[in-house]
Amino acid sequence: MVAVLEIGAFVTSIAAGRIGDLIGRRGTLFSGAVVFTIGGAIQAFTIGFRTMVLGRLISGFGVGLLSTIVPIYQSEISPPKHRGALACAEFTVNIVGYSVSVWTDYFCSFIDSNLSWRIPLFIQCVVGALLAAGSLLMPESPRWLIDTNKDEQGMEVIADLHGGDVHGTVAKAEFQEIKDKVLAERALGEGRSYKTMWKKYQRRVLLAMSSQAFAQLNGINGIFFQLPSVLRGVANEVNSHFILCSVFEEAGWLGRQAILMTGVNSVVYILSTFPPWYLVDRWGRRPILLSGAVVMSFALGFTGYFIYLDKPWTPDAVVLTVIIFNAAFGYSWGPIPWLYPPEILPLTFRVKGVSLSTATNWAFNWIVGQMTPYLQDMITWRLYFMHAFFCLCSFVLVYFLYPETKGVPLEEMDYIFGEAEQKDGLPAASPYMPYRSPHPFPKRTRNGWFSRLFSASGLDRRKRVDDESYAPLRDEDRDVPEEFEMIGHEGEDVDPTLSHTR
């Protein structure tokens, strides 16, 4: 049943690459919510196995559309300074929904009829319907509106996001920045095909896909995959529910106790998603991913070791290590792989690129799910060490290849990848030039690796972006020689918005 949903999600996550550009972000969001609700209704009122499979497949179609478009919409309406925090807040709400599903299943497990699984399935219909209704009240992405020549509507949305003044300098500056980027892309005349995207932005696409691939390889939806017998009659939309019950049963917690421990773990999971609200736009994306990978690797290693020892205290020890692992994942590799891809991909290929990264998530979700039962039989407790190794691999990948995106406007991402327009053989100037991706083999510096880790994690602390200004056009944030502090000639009136001050 889980595999059927993943197949449906994989199919529509790829299709969303065209749907999102065709009907817009809000239209795709509404469509995904409606499709998910229909699939949930078919499952809740199923009359047999075939209709249940059909319902799961249709729900998967909805999940694929939603999981692709929501991160894109989130990134396109968020200000650079708070984009990470807002995306992490969205992930927290997602985990709250997961926790509600776990506790719903726990309480419904006391019902001695088919309502024990029909009630949880019906609740998802209610949630899907609320999402569909709410999407009708949401504004369309201003970047999609401007990209489709709906400039007036795009300007209105931008103004609303900045307080409602269409004549405000901040709103006008952001509109012009987006419009200039759109026109520049059109002037190249290269089209918007997947082939063009791969040729021009291959590195960005691979980074986006790798983030989602390692989110699965790191173990969250694979190491505990066996479906416990107590849940055979209870449906759930979240793989983590199944896998955690399985590992708790393997460690000695049986039946309803396994579901209860999963519920307790889900509460810790929620709490672990709060720190990134504060840290992601201060530390940056890289330090969070790196530290999360290290903690997850140790937690997985100890989980496998405790199961290998098989002592009377093993159940309690495994509960502790699993909770630490889930907390580390919720703090790092849970939210960031959904935030990172839409950040690094340009507007013209954002939906297509994110659709590939999301499809990668569902593909590896399915692969890990299919392989894990066989690996558990073949290598037993060693499976946890395998996923711990993948965590270390993800650390290396992030450290050497992932550029920091903290505080960088979406239209300025070319600079951190070194792909900005060249003038006279020199790269165009930008306040974000010093914060490109670290070289694959960074040289040693006097500051040491720890200092380089955090100094490469984002913008210089001196270059703060306040809530009243739009970062790309704020010349006062740039270091300018004194002789160029003011634009204009002596005796002329100078527009204060064009002045340069330190």
Summary of the structure (lengths in Angstrom):
residues: 502
radius of gyration: 24.2
end to end distance: 60.3
largest distance: 87.6
contacts: 1727
relative contact order: 0.12
helix: 71%
strand: 1%
